[in-house]
Amino acid sequence: MTARIVTVTLNPAIDLAVGLQTLVPGEVHRARTAATMAGGKGVNVAACLADWGLKPTAAGLLGADNADAFEALFAAKGIADAMTRMAGATRINVKVSDTGGRTTDINLPGLPAAAEDLKQVRKVLERLDPTILVLAGSLPDGLPASAWADLSADWKARGAQVVMDISGEPLSIALARPRARPHLVKPNRDELSDLAGGTPLDDEGLLRQARLIQAAGVDLIAVSLGAQGALFVGGGEAVHAASLPVDVPSSVGAGDAMVSGLIAALCEGADLERKARLATAFAAGKLRVLGPYLPPRQDIEALAAQVRLTCADDWIGQGQGAA
């Protein structure tokens, strides 16, 4: 049966991507490049999945005043538009990238939402009946920190595989509730450290914490480590995937692309090795292009074949990561 993939973005943004030679605080800069594009974690995931050849649906909340950028993206990629329109304009986030590959994010407040807005999203999900539900990004003001956990619990009970790319208190709440624990989570080093109490974790601590989360009922944990690659823990196995060398125009969206790669692998019924390879290849491929796009499928497969995998315990024993 073909998976019914629905991404939910409750606090989307139009990303203004600005390219600089070097970012120096307090100085006047002249941009080398600038582009605007529809964004938000769930929207980015849907865009990558569509480029891969899947047929996702984008749901969530969207400001009606400037919805045209999102509508154009959805139409161009064949993404089903199930976003609930709200009065007002979707926020603008500024992503400043320099030639060293570093990106500085300036995220503006989004449109506040109310319980009635979330109720409308729930009605949309009832109609769509997803088999893979992606809950991604921050929550807008006005919604409780438990909103993602509540959605996860509802759809887990219906048999959907829930994928979470969230952080902070909403993630802590979801992992603390057995019925809300998702099928897959993708924290980074800082987010996993926060879950462990806030003290920065070394690589051994990251692996230990990921295994604890899996033992508590999360099937797959992908820990993104930036230039250090990523850890993947699932099915009683744990592997480290080394990052692929790329000439980075911007790091915007690489984490969302990794989530997309994991979902693409889920749709294949892939083993952990394939999941790690495809997730790493999606992220590396996304780093090669600006905007919500992936390179062609054959390029992603070529990248996946190049990913160097190591047993996670061996990787830590070799002292490959920094604390």
Backbone as numpy.savetxt, mean C-alpha at the origin, in Angstrom:
# Nx Ny Nz CAx CAy CAz Cx Cy Cz
-12.54 -19.38 -9.85 -13.39 -18.19 -9.85 -12.50 -16.95 -9.85
-12.84 -15.98 -10.69 -12.09 -14.74 -10.75 -12.31 -13.93 -9.48
-11.23 -13.43 -8.91 -11.33 -12.65 -7.68 -12.04 -11.33 -7.94
-12.89 -10.94 -7.01 -13.52 -9.62 -7.05 -12.72 -8.72 -6.11
-11.83 -7.91 -6.70 -10.91 -7.09 -5.92 -11.50 -5.69 -5.76
-11.64 -5.25 -4.52 -12.14 -3.91 -4.24 -11.15 -3.22 -3.32
-10.67 -2.06 -3.74 -9.82 -1.25 -2.88 -10.67 -0.15 -2.24
-10.40 0.14 -0.98 -11.14 1.18 -0.26 -10.16 2.26 0.19
-10.41 3.48 -0.26 -9.59 4.64 0.11 -10.53 5.67 0.72
-10.40 5.92 2.01 -11.31 6.85 2.68 -10.75 8.26 2.77
-9.45 8.43 2.50 -8.83 9.74 2.58 -7.90 9.94 1.38
-8.46 9.95 0.15 -7.63 10.05 -1.05 -6.99 11.43 -1.18
-6.17 11.56 -2.20 -5.48 12.84 -2.42 -5.13 12.98 -3.88
-5.03 14.20 -4.32 -4.39 14.49 -5.59 -2.93 14.82 -5.27
-2.02 14.02 -5.79 -0.61 14.18 -5.49 0.03 15.19 -6.45
0.67 16.20 -5.87 1.49 17.13 -6.64 2.93 16.69 -6.47
3.49 16.07 -7.50 4.86 15.55 -7.45 5.81 16.60 -8.02
6.74 17.04 -7.20 7.68 18.10 -7.57 9.09 17.53 -7.55
9.84 17.73 -8.62 11.22 17.27 -8.69 12.19 18.42 -8.53
13.13 18.27 -7.60 14.15 19.28 -7.34 15.54 18.67 -7.51
16.53 19.52 -7.67 17.91 19.04 -7.64 18.25 18.60 -6.23
18.07 19.50 -5.28 18.31 19.21 -3.86 17.34 20.04 -3.03
16.74 19.41 -2.03 15.84 20.12 -1.13 16.63 20.68 0.05
16.62 22.01 0.20 17.32 22.67 1.30 16.29 23.46 2.10
15.98 23.06 3.33 14.98 23.78 4.12 15.33 25.27 4.26
14.33 26.09 4.11 14.51 27.53 4.27 14.96 28.26 3.03
15.24 27.53 1.95 15.71 28.14 0.71 14.61 28.18 -0.34
14.77 29.11 -1.31 13.87 29.16 -2.46 14.35 28.15 -3.50
13.42 27.37 -4.06 13.78 26.33 -5.02 13.06 26.56 -6.34
13.70 26.14 -7.42 13.05 26.09 -8.72 12.85 24.62 -9.09
11.61 24.26 -9.33 11.30 22.86 -9.63 11.83 22.47 -10.99
12.39 21.27 -11.07 12.84 20.72 -12.35 11.66 20.11 -13.09
10.76 19.48 -12.35 9.56 18.87 -12.92 8.40 19.06 -11.95
7.19 18.96 -12.47 6.00 19.01 -11.63 4.86 18.31 -12.36
4.09 17.53 -11.63 2.95 16.82 -12.22 1.92 16.56 -11.14
0.67 16.58 -11.52 -0.40 16.22 -10.59 -1.05 14.93 -11.06
-1.48 14.13 -10.10 -2.09 12.84 -10.44 -3.00 12.40 -9.29
-4.04 11.68 -9.65 -4.94 11.13 -8.64 -4.18 10.12 -7.79
-4.39 10.17 -6.48 -3.65 9.28 -5.60 -4.44 8.85 -4.38
-3.72 8.36 -3.40 -4.29 7.68 -2.26 -3.92 6.22 -2.37
-3.62 5.58 -1.24 -3.07 4.23 -1.29 -3.94 3.23 -2.05
-5.22 3.20 -1.75 -6.08 2.25 -2.43 -6.22 2.54 -3.91
-6.24 3.82 -4.27 -6.31 4.21 -5.68 -5.04 3.76 -6.40
-3.88 3.96 -5.76 -2.63 3.52 -6.37 -2.57 2.01 -6.55
-3.06 1.28 -5.56 -3.10 -0.18 -5.66 -3.98 -0.61 -6.84
-5.15 0.00 -6.96 -6.04 -0.33 -8.06 -5.39 -0.04 -9.40
-4.66 1.08 -9.49 -4.00 1.46 -10.74 -2.95 0.43 -11.14
-2.15 -0.02 -10.19 -1.13 -1.03 -10.49 -1.75 -2.36 -10.89
-2.80 -2.76 -10.19 -3.46 -4.02 -10.52 -4.06 -3.97 -11.92
-4.61 -2.82 -12.29 -5.17 -2.68 -13.63 -4.08 -2.79 -14.69
-2.91 -2.19 -14.42 -1.80 -2.30 -15.35 -1.33 -3.74 -15.50
-1.48 -4.53 -14.45 -1.09 -5.95 -14.47 -2.08 -6.79 -15.27
-3.28 -6.26 -15.47 -4.27 -6.98 -16.24 -5.46 -7.45 -15.44
-5.52 -7.09 -14.16 -6.67 -7.45 -13.33 -7.74 -6.38 -13.44
-8.92 -6.63 -12.86 -10.05 -5.73 -12.99 -10.53 -5.27 -11.61
-9.80 -4.38 -10.95 -10.20 -3.94 -9.62 -11.31 -2.90 -9.67
-11.95 -2.75 -8.54 -12.94 -1.68 -8.34 -12.42 -0.77 -7.24
-12.52 0.53 -7.46 -12.09 1.51 -6.47 -13.31 2.04 -5.73
-13.32 1.86 -4.41 -14.39 2.36 -3.56 -13.80 3.29 -2.51
-14.68 3.97 -1.79 -14.22 4.88 -0.75 -14.92 6.22 -0.86
-14.25 7.27 -0.41 -14.82 8.61 -0.37 -14.02 9.54 -1.27
-14.73 10.42 -1.98 -14.08 11.29 -2.95 -14.79 12.64 -2.98
-14.00 13.72 -2.95 -14.59 15.05 -3.05 -15.16 15.28 -4.44
-16.41 15.75 -4.51 -17.08 15.93 -5.80 -16.52 17.09 -6.60
-15.93 18.08 -5.91 -15.51 19.30 -6.61 -14.34 19.08 -7.55
-13.48 18.11 -7.27 -12.32 17.87 -8.15 -12.16 16.37 -8.44
-13.29 15.72 -8.67 -13.27 14.27 -8.92 -12.79 13.94 -10.33
-12.67 14.94 -11.20 -12.36 14.66 -12.60 -11.03 13.95 -12.79
-10.02 14.28 -11.96 -8.72 13.62 -12.09 -8.83 12.13 -11.81
-9.63 11.76 -10.83 -9.84 10.36 -10.50 -10.67 9.67 -11.59
-11.70 10.35 -12.05 -12.55 9.77 -13.08 -11.76 9.49 -14.35
-10.84 10.40 -14.68 -10.01 10.20 -15.88 -9.09 9.00 -15.70
-8.50 8.87 -14.51 -7.62 7.73 -14.24 -8.39 6.42 -14.33
-9.55 6.37 -13.69 -10.33 5.13 -13.69 -10.75 4.75 -15.12
-11.17 5.74 -15.89 -11.59 5.47 -17.26 -10.43 4.98 -18.11
-9.25 5.59 -17.94 -8.09 5.22 -18.75 -7.62 3.81 -18.46
-7.77 3.37 -17.23 -7.24 2.06 -16.83 -8.30 0.97 -16.75
-9.55 1.32 -16.96 -10.59 0.31 -16.86 -10.89 -0.09 -15.43
-10.68 0.82 -14.49 -11.00 0.57 -13.08 -12.46 0.96 -12.84
-13.24 0.05 -12.27 -14.64 0.37 -11.98 -14.69 1.43 -10.87
-15.43 2.49 -11.10 -15.52 3.61 -10.17 -16.73 3.41 -9.26
-16.46 3.07 -8.00 -17.51 2.92 -7.00 -17.28 3.88 -5.83
-16.56 4.97 -6.08 -16.28 5.95 -5.03 -17.55 6.72 -4.69
-17.76 6.95 -3.43 -18.89 7.74 -2.95 -18.50 9.21 -2.94
-19.23 10.04 -3.68 -18.91 11.47 -3.75 -19.38 12.19 -2.49
-18.52 13.12 -2.03 -18.84 13.97 -0.89 -18.78 15.43 -1.34
-19.47 16.30 -0.64 -19.38 17.73 -0.93 -17.98 18.22 -0.59
-17.42 19.07 -1.48 -16.09 19.62 -1.23 -15.05 19.05 -2.17
-13.80 19.41 -1.91 -12.69 19.03 -2.78 -11.75 18.06 -2.07
-11.30 17.05 -2.79 -10.28 16.14 -2.28 -8.98 16.91 -2.02
-8.28 16.56 -0.97 -7.06 17.26 -0.58 -5.96 17.11 -1.63
-4.95 17.97 -1.51 -3.75 17.88 -2.33 -2.57 17.56 -1.43
-1.79 16.54 -1.78 -0.56 16.20 -1.08 0.63 16.55 -1.96
1.67 17.07 -1.35 2.86 17.48 -2.08 3.97 16.46 -1.84
4.55 15.94 -2.92 5.64 14.97 -2.86 6.86 15.60 -3.52
7.86 15.94 -2.74 9.05 16.61 -3.26 10.19 15.60 -3.34
10.66 15.34 -4.55 11.73 14.36 -4.77 12.98 15.07 -5.27
14.14 14.64 -4.76 15.41 15.20 -5.25 16.14 14.15 -6.07
17.24 14.56 -6.66 17.95 13.66 -7.56 18.63 12.51 -6.83
18.70 12.57 -5.50 19.25 11.47 -4.73 18.25 10.38 -4.44
17.01 10.54 -4.95 15.99 9.52 -4.74 15.21 9.68 -3.45
15.46 10.75 -2.71 14.72 10.99 -1.46 13.44 11.75 -1.76
12.38 11.39 -1.05 11.09 12.05 -1.23 10.60 12.59 0.10
10.21 13.85 0.10 9.63 14.50 1.28 8.14 14.67 1.04
7.33 14.12 1.92 5.87 14.21 1.78 5.33 15.33 2.65
4.42 16.12 2.08 3.68 17.13 2.83 2.21 16.81 2.61
1.61 16.14 3.58 0.24 15.66 3.45 -0.74 16.62 4.10
-1.67 17.12 3.34 -2.65 18.07 3.84 -3.84 17.35 4.48
-4.59 18.06 5.33 -5.79 17.42 5.90 -6.80 17.12 4.80
-7.51 16.03 4.99 -8.52 15.66 4.01 -9.89 16.16 4.40
-10.88 15.88 3.57 -12.26 16.23 3.90 -12.70 15.45 5.13
-13.29 16.10 6.12 -13.83 15.34 7.25 -14.99 14.46 6.80
-15.13 13.33 7.44 -16.19 12.39 7.10 -17.04 12.11 8.33
-18.24 11.67 8.09 -19.17 11.36 9.17 -19.60 9.90 9.08
-20.27 9.45 10.12 -20.74 8.06 10.15 -21.61 7.75 8.94
-22.39 8.71 8.48 -23.28 8.48 7.33 -22.47 8.24 6.06
-21.31 8.91 5.94 -20.46 8.70 4.77 -19.92 7.26 4.75
-19.48 6.80 5.91 -18.98 5.43 5.99 -20.10 4.43 5.74
-21.31 4.77 6.18 -22.46 3.90 5.94 -22.70 3.74 4.43
-22.52 4.81 3.68 -22.69 4.74 2.23 -21.63 3.83 1.61
-20.40 3.91 2.10 -19.34 3.02 1.60 -19.70 1.57 1.90
-20.22 1.32 3.07 -20.63 -0.04 3.42 -21.70 -0.56 2.46
-22.63 0.30 2.08 -23.68 -0.11 1.14 -23.07 -0.48 -0.21
-22.07 0.30 -0.62 -21.39 0.00 -1.88 -20.70 -1.37 -1.81
-20.04 -1.64 -0.69 -19.36 -2.92 -0.53 -20.36 -4.08 -0.52
-21.52 -3.87 0.07 -22.55 -4.90 0.05 -22.90 -5.27 -1.39
-23.00 -4.26 -2.23 -23.35 -4.49 -3.63 -22.21 -5.18 -4.38
-20.97 -4.80 -4.08 -19.82 -5.32 -4.82 -19.43 -6.73 -4.38
-19.66 -7.05 -3.10 -19.36 -8.38 -2.55 -17.93 -8.83 -2.88
-16.91 -8.12 -2.39 -15.53 -8.46 -2.75 -15.07 -9.79 -2.17
-14.18 -10.45 -2.91 -13.50 -11.62 -2.37 -12.11 -11.24 -1.86
-11.54 -10.15 -2.39 -10.32 -9.56 -1.85 -10.63 -8.10 -1.58
-10.52 -7.70 -0.32 -10.84 -6.33 0.09 -9.57 -5.66 0.59
-9.21 -4.56 -0.05 -7.99 -3.83 0.28 -8.37 -2.57 1.06
-7.91 -2.48 2.30 -8.17 -1.33 3.15 -6.85 -0.58 3.30
-6.80 0.64 2.78 -5.49 1.28 2.65 -5.55 2.76 2.97
-4.49 3.22 3.64 -4.31 4.65 3.87 -4.85 5.12 5.21
-4.83 6.43 5.37 -5.25 7.06 6.61 -6.77 7.20 6.66
-7.26 7.49 7.85 -8.68 7.75 8.05 -8.91 9.26 8.09
-9.99 9.74 7.49 -10.28 11.17 7.57 -10.77 11.55 8.96
-10.63 12.81 9.29 -11.19 13.31 10.54 -12.69 13.03 10.58
-13.16 12.66 11.74 -14.57 12.39 11.91 -14.91 10.92 12.02
-13.99 10.05 11.56 -14.21 8.62 11.68 -13.39 8.06 12.83
-13.90 7.06 13.54 -13.16 6.50 14.66 -11.95 5.70 14.19
-10.97 5.57 15.07 -9.77 4.80 14.74 -10.08 3.33 14.48
-11.24 2.88 14.92 -11.64 1.49 14.74 -12.31 1.22 13.39
-12.44 2.24 12.53 -13.21 2.08 11.30 -12.65 0.97 10.41
-11.32 0.92 10.24 -10.74 -0.12 9.40 -10.95 -1.50 10.03
-10.77 -1.61 11.33 -10.96 -2.90 12.00 -12.40 -3.37 11.87
-13.35 -2.45 11.95 -14.76 -2.83 11.83 -15.05 -3.39 10.43
-14.52 -2.71 9.41 -14.72 -3.20 8.04 -14.05 -4.57 7.85
-12.86 -4.71 8.40 -12.14 -5.97 8.28 -12.93 -7.11 8.92
-13.43 -6.89 10.11 -14.18 -7.94 10.81 -15.42 -8.34 10.02
-16.10 -7.34 9.47 -17.32 -7.63 8.71 -17.03 -8.52 7.51
-15.97 -8.20 6.77 -15.73 -8.92 5.53 -14.94 -10.20 5.73
-14.16 -10.29 6.80 -13.58 -11.59 7.15 -14.69 -12.60 7.44
-15.72 -12.14 8.15 -16.82 -13.03 8.50 -17.56 -13.53 7.25
-17.45 -12.79 6.15 -18.10 -13.19 4.89 -17.18 -14.02 4.01
-15.96 -14.26 4.50 -15.03 -15.10 3.75 -14.08 -14.36 2.83
-14.08 -13.03 2.86 -13.16 -12.26 2.02 -11.75 -12.29 2.60
-10.76 -12.20 1.73 -9.39 -12.00 2.16 -9.16 -10.50 2.30
-8.84 -10.07 3.50 -8.66 -8.64 3.77 -7.18 -8.30 3.75
-6.83 -7.31 2.95 -5.46 -6.81 2.85 -5.43 -5.42 3.48
-4.50 -5.20 4.41 -4.40 -3.90 5.08 -3.05 -3.26 4.82
-3.10 -2.01 4.39 -1.90 -1.18 4.34 -2.22 0.11 5.09
-2.23 0.00 6.40 -2.57 1.10 7.30 -1.52 1.16 8.40
-1.61 2.14 9.26 -0.59 2.29 10.29 -1.18 2.92 11.54
-0.35 3.05 12.56 -0.75 3.74 13.78 -1.82 3.03 14.56
-2.65 3.81 15.25 -3.69 3.25 16.11 -4.68 2.37 15.34
-5.11 2.75 14.12 -6.03 1.86 13.39 -5.47 0.47 13.16
-4.16 0.35 12.87 -3.55 -0.96 12.68 -3.47 -1.70 14.00
-3.09 -1.00 15.07 -3.01 -1.64 16.39 -4.36 -2.22 16.81
-5.43 -1.47 16.55 -6.77 -1.94 16.91 -7.13 -3.18 16.11
-6.84 -3.14 14.80 -7.19 -4.29 13.95 -6.45 -5.55 14.38
-5.17 -5.42 14.72 -4.39 -6.59 15.10 -4.76 -7.08 16.50
-5.31 -6.20 17.32 -5.70 -6.59 18.68 -7.01 -7.35 18.71
-7.80 -7.26 17.65 -9.10 -7.92 17.61 -9.00 -9.18 16.74
-9.13 -10.35 17.34 -9.00 -11.59 16.56 -9.90 -11.63 15.33
-11.12 -11.14 15.43 -12.05 -11.21 14.31 -11.70 -10.21 13.21
-10.88 -9.22 13.53 -10.54 -8.17 12.56 -9.17 -8.37 11.93
-8.40 -9.32 12.44 -7.05 -9.50 11.92 -7.10 -9.86 10.44
-6.40 -9.11 9.59 -6.50 -9.32 8.15 -5.71 -10.52 7.68
-5.90 -10.84 6.43 -5.11 -11.90 5.80 -3.68 -11.45 5.59
-3.51 -10.18 5.27 -2.20 -9.66 4.89 -2.02 -8.25 5.42
-0.84 -7.96 5.96 -0.47 -6.59 6.35 0.91 -6.27 5.79
1.16 -4.97 5.52 2.45 -4.56 4.98 3.00 -3.35 5.77
3.49 -3.58 6.97 4.11 -2.48 7.70 5.53 -2.23 7.21
6.05 -1.04 7.48 7.48 -0.80 7.26 8.21 -0.95 8.59
9.50 -0.66 8.60 10.30 -0.87 9.82 9.75 -0.05 10.99
9.46 1.22 10.75 8.99 2.09 11.83 7.63 1.64 12.34
6.74 1.27 11.42 5.40 0.86 11.82 5.43 -0.44 12.62
6.29 -1.36 12.25 6.39 -2.60 13.00 7.02 -2.35 14.37
7.97 -1.43 14.42 8.57 -1.06 15.70 7.51 -0.44 16.61
6.64 0.40 16.05 5.57 1.01 16.85 4.66 -0.06 17.43
4.36 -1.09 16.64 3.51 -2.17 17.13 4.15 -2.93 18.28
5.48 -2.93 18.28 6.21 -3.66 19.33 6.47 -2.80 20.56
5.94 -1.59 20.60 6.10 -0.75 21.77 6.81 0.55 21.53
7.31 0.77 20.32 7.91 2.05 19.98 9.42 2.07 19.94
10.07 1.09 20.57 11.53 1.03 20.51 11.96 0.52 19.15
12.88 1.23 18.45 13.31 0.77 17.12 13.83 -0.67 17.17
13.34 -1.50 16.26 13.72 -2.90 16.22 14.89 -3.11 15.27
15.84 -3.94 15.67 16.85 -4.37 14.71 16.22 -5.45 13.83
16.99 -5.98 12.89 16.43 -6.93 11.94 15.93 -8.20 12.60
16.65 -8.68 13.60 16.20 -9.87 14.32 14.89 -9.60 15.02
14.77 -8.38 15.60 13.53 -8.01 16.26 12.37 -7.87 15.29
12.65 -7.35 14.09 11.60 -7.26 13.07 11.06 -8.63 12.70
11.96 -9.57 12.49 11.54 -10.92 12.12 10.75 -11.56 13.26
11.22 -11.38 14.47 10.51 -11.95 15.62 9.11 -11.35 15.74
8.99 -10.03 15.58 7.69 -9.39 15.68 6.76 -9.83 14.56
7.28 -9.97 13.35 6.46 -10.43 12.24 5.94 -11.84 12.49
6.79 -12.69 13.05 6.36 -14.06 13.36 5.30 -14.08 14.46
5.39 -13.18 15.41 4.38 -13.09 16.46 3.03 -12.69 15.87
3.05 -11.76 14.92 1.81 -11.33 14.27 1.21 -12.47 13.47
2.06 -13.23 12.78 1.54 -14.36 12.03 0.95 -15.41 12.97
1.64 -15.68 14.05 1.15 -16.67 15.00 -0.20 -16.26 15.60
-0.45 -14.95 15.64 -1.71 -14.45 16.19 -2.86 -14.52 15.19
-2.57 -14.91 13.94 -3.66 -15.13 13.01 -3.60 -14.37 11.70
-2.52 -13.63 11.44 -2.36 -12.94 10.15 -1.55 -13.86 9.24
-2.09 -14.20 8.08 -1.47 -15.21 7.23 -0.16 -14.75 6.60
-0.07 -13.49 6.22 1.11 -13.01 5.51 1.47 -11.62 5.98
2.74 -11.44 6.34 3.27 -10.14 6.75 4.43 -9.81 5.83
4.33 -8.66 5.18 5.42 -8.16 4.35 5.96 -6.89 5.00
7.22 -6.92 5.38 7.84 -5.77 6.05 8.75 -5.07 5.05
8.33 -3.90 4.59 9.12 -3.17 3.60 10.25 -2.43 4.31
11.46 -2.57 3.77 12.67 -2.03 4.40 13.41 -1.05 3.48
12.72 -0.51 2.50 13.35 0.46 1.61 14.49 -0.16 0.82
15.65 0.50 0.86 16.81 0.02 0.10 17.30 -1.33 0.60
16.88 -1.73 1.82 17.28 -3.03 2.36 16.39 -4.17 1.89
15.42 -3.87 1.06 14.56 -4.92 0.55 13.31 -5.10 1.39
12.95 -6.34 1.66 11.73 -6.62 2.42 11.79 -8.01 3.01
11.10 -8.17 4.13 10.91 -9.48 4.76 9.49 -9.96 4.47
9.35 -11.24 4.18 8.05 -11.84 3.92 7.90 -13.05 4.83
6.85 -13.04 5.65 6.62 -14.11 6.62 5.22 -14.67 6.38
5.15 -15.96 6.08 3.85 -16.58 5.84 3.97 -18.09 5.70
2.93 -18.80 6.11 2.91 -20.24 5.96 4.02 -20.96 6.69
4.48 -20.40 7.81 5.56 -21.02 8.55 6.94 -20.77 7.96
7.00 -19.98 6.88 8.28 -19.66 6.25 8.57 -18.17 6.40
9.83 -17.81 6.19 10.23 -16.40 6.20 11.41 -16.23 5.25
11.27 -15.27 4.33 12.34 -15.00 3.38 12.62 -13.52 3.34
13.86 -13.20 2.98 14.24 -11.81 2.71 14.46 -11.65 1.22
13.89 -10.59 0.65 14.10 -10.26 -0.75 14.95 -9.01 -0.82
16.09 -9.12 -1.50 16.96 -7.96 -1.68 16.30 -6.99 -2.66
16.50 -5.70 -2.43 15.95 -4.71 -3.35 16.68 -4.78 -4.68
15.99 -4.40 -5.73 16.58 -4.39 -7.06 17.14 -3.01 -7.36
18.32 -2.93 -7.96 18.89 -1.62 -8.28 18.08 -0.93 -9.37
17.69 0.31 -9.11 16.94 1.09 -10.10 17.43 2.53 -10.05
17.30 3.21 -11.18 17.56 4.64 -11.24 16.26 5.32 -10.84
16.20 5.83 -9.62 14.94 6.21 -9.00 14.57 7.66 -9.33
13.50 7.89 -10.13 13.03 9.25 -10.31 12.17 9.71 -9.13
11.51 8.77 -8.45 10.66 9.10 -7.32 10.29 7.83 -6.59
10.27 7.89 -5.25 9.88 6.73 -4.46 8.38 6.69 -4.18
7.64 7.70 -4.70 6.20 7.77 -4.45 5.50 6.53 -5.02
4.73 5.87 -4.17 3.90 4.76 -4.63 4.56 3.40 -4.61
5.85 3.31 -4.24 6.53 2.02 -4.27 5.89 1.03 -3.28
5.53 1.52 -2.10 4.89 0.64 -1.12 3.53 0.17 -1.59
2.78 1.06 -2.25 1.48 0.66 -2.78 1.66 -0.38 -3.88
2.70 -0.22 -4.69 2.98 -1.20 -5.74 3.34 -2.55 -5.13
4.06 -2.56 -4.01 4.38 -3.82 -3.35 3.11 -4.53 -2.91
2.17 -3.78 -2.35 0.89 -4.37 -1.97 0.19 -4.96 -3.20
0.25 -4.24 -4.31 -0.37 -4.71 -5.54 0.25 -6.03 -6.00
1.58 -6.11 -5.91 2.25 -7.34 -6.28 1.84 -8.52 -5.42
1.65 -8.27 -4.14 1.19 -9.33 -3.24 -0.22 -9.78 -3.60
-1.08 -8.82 -3.95 -2.44 -9.18 -4.34 -2.44 -9.96 -5.65
-1.61 -9.52 -6.60 -1.51 -10.25 -7.87 -1.07 -11.70 -7.62
-0.14 -11.88 -6.68 0.32 -13.23 -6.34 -0.78 -14.02 -5.63
-1.56 -13.35 -4.77 -2.68 -14.03 -4.11 -3.65 -14.57 -5.16
-3.91 -13.76 -6.19 -4.84 -14.19 -7.23 -4.33 -15.40 -7.99
-3.01 -15.59 -8.01 -2.41 -16.76 -8.66 -2.40 -17.99 -7.76
-2.67 -17.79 -6.46 -2.49 -18.88 -5.51 -1.03 -19.21 -5.31
-0.17 -18.18 -5.37 1.28 -18.36 -5.38 1.82 -18.76 -4.01
3.01 -19.36 -4.03 3.71 -19.67 -2.79 4.46 -18.43 -2.32
5.13 -18.54 -1.15 5.78 -17.38 -0.56 6.89 -16.83 -1.44
7.62 -17.72 -2.10 8.70 -17.24 -2.97 8.15 -16.38 -4.10
7.10 -16.82 -4.75 6.51 -16.03 -5.83 5.95 -14.71 -5.31
5.33 -14.74 -4.15 4.81 -13.51 -3.56 5.93 -12.51 -3.33
7.04 -12.98 -2.76 8.16 -12.09 -2.49 8.75 -11.55 -3.79
8.89 -12.41 -4.78 9.45 -11.96 -6.06 8.55 -10.94 -6.75
7.26 -11.23 -6.80 6.36 -10.35 -7.52 6.19 -9.02 -6.78
6.10 -9.07 -5.46 5.97 -7.83 -4.69 7.19 -6.94 -4.88
8.37 -7.53 -4.84 9.61 -6.76 -5.01 9.71 -6.20 -6.42
9.30 -7.00 -7.41 9.35 -6.55 -8.80 8.36 -5.42 -9.05
7.16 -5.51 -8.49 6.19 -4.42 -8.63 6.77 -3.13 -8.06
7.36 -3.21 -6.87 7.91 -2.01 -6.24 9.05 -1.42 -7.07
9.95 -2.28 -7.54 11.07 -1.80 -8.35 10.58 -1.24 -9.68
9.59 -1.88 -10.28 9.04 -1.38 -11.53 8.40 -0.02 -11.35
7.67 0.15 -10.24 7.02 1.43 -9.97 8.06 2.53 -9.79
9.21 2.22 -9.23 10.25 3.22 -9.02 10.81 3.76 -10.33
10.56 3.06 -11.42 11.11 3.47 -12.72 10.21 4.43 -13.46
9.01 4.65 -12.98 8.07 5.51 -13.69 7.41 6.48 -12.72
6.99 7.62 -13.24 6.25 8.59 -12.45 4.75 8.35 -12.64
4.00 8.60 -11.58 2.56 8.47 -11.69 2.07 7.08 -11.36
0.75 6.88 -11.41 0.14 5.60 -11.03 0.23 4.58 -12.15
1.44 4.17 -12.46 1.65 3.26 -13.58 2.69 2.21 -13.22
2.59 1.06 -13.90 3.62 0.03 -13.86 4.22 -0.10 -15.26
5.47 -0.57 -15.36 6.00 -0.95 -16.67 5.22 -2.14 -17.22
5.44 -2.50 -18.48 4.73 -3.64 -19.07 4.95 -4.93 -18.27
3.98 -5.83 -18.39 4.00 -7.07 -17.61 5.28 -7.87 -17.83
5.77 -7.94 -19.07 6.98 -8.71 -19.32 8.19 -8.12 -18.61
8.21 -6.81 -18.43 9.30 -6.17 -17.69 9.23 -6.53 -16.20
8.01 -6.58 -15.66 7.85 -6.96 -14.25 8.29 -8.41 -14.05
7.92 -9.30 -14.96 8.33 -10.70 -14.83 9.85 -10.83 -14.91
10.48 -10.03 -15.77 11.94 -10.06 -15.86 12.57 -9.59 -14.55
11.99 -8.56 -13.94 12.49 -8.10 -12.64 12.30 -9.17 -11.57
11.13 -9.83 -11.58 10.84 -10.86 -10.58 11.87 -11.99 -10.64
12.31 -12.32 -11.84 13.30 -13.39 -11.99 14.66 -13.00 -11.43
14.91 -11.69 -11.31 16.20 -11.20 -10.83 16.26 -11.05 -9.30
15.11 -11.16 -8.62 15.08 -10.93 -7.18 15.88 -12.01 -6.46
16.77 -11.57 -5.58 17.60 -12.51 -4.80 16.91 -12.77 -3.46
16.54 -14.02 -3.23 15.87 -14.41 -2.00 16.82 -15.17 -1.08
16.67 -14.92 0.21 17.48 -15.59 1.23 16.56 -15.99 2.38
16.77 -17.16 2.94 16.07 -17.51 4.17 16.27 -16.37 5.18
15.18 -15.89 5.78 15.27 -14.72 6.64 16.26 -14.91 7.79
16.29 -16.10 8.38 17.23 -16.34 9.48 18.67 -16.27 8.99
18.93 -16.78 7.80 20.28 -16.69 7.24 20.66 -15.24 6.95
19.70 -14.46 6.44 19.96 -13.04 6.14 20.35 -12.29 7.40
19.63 -12.56 8.47 19.97 -11.90 9.74 21.32 -12.39 10.26
21.58 -13.69 10.10 22.85 -14.24 10.55 24.05 -13.67 9.81
23.80 -13.23 8.56 24.88 -12.63 7.79 25.10 -11.16 8.14
24.22 -10.61 9.01 24.37 -9.22 9.39 24.12 -8.25 8.27
23.12 -8.56 7.40 22.90 -7.74 6.22 22.18 -6.44 6.52
21.38 -6.39 7.58 20.58 -5.19 7.79 21.15 -4.32 8.89
20.74 -3.07 8.86 21.12 -2.12 9.91 20.07 -2.11 11.00
20.48 -1.79 12.19 19.53 -1.73 13.30 18.61 -0.54 13.12
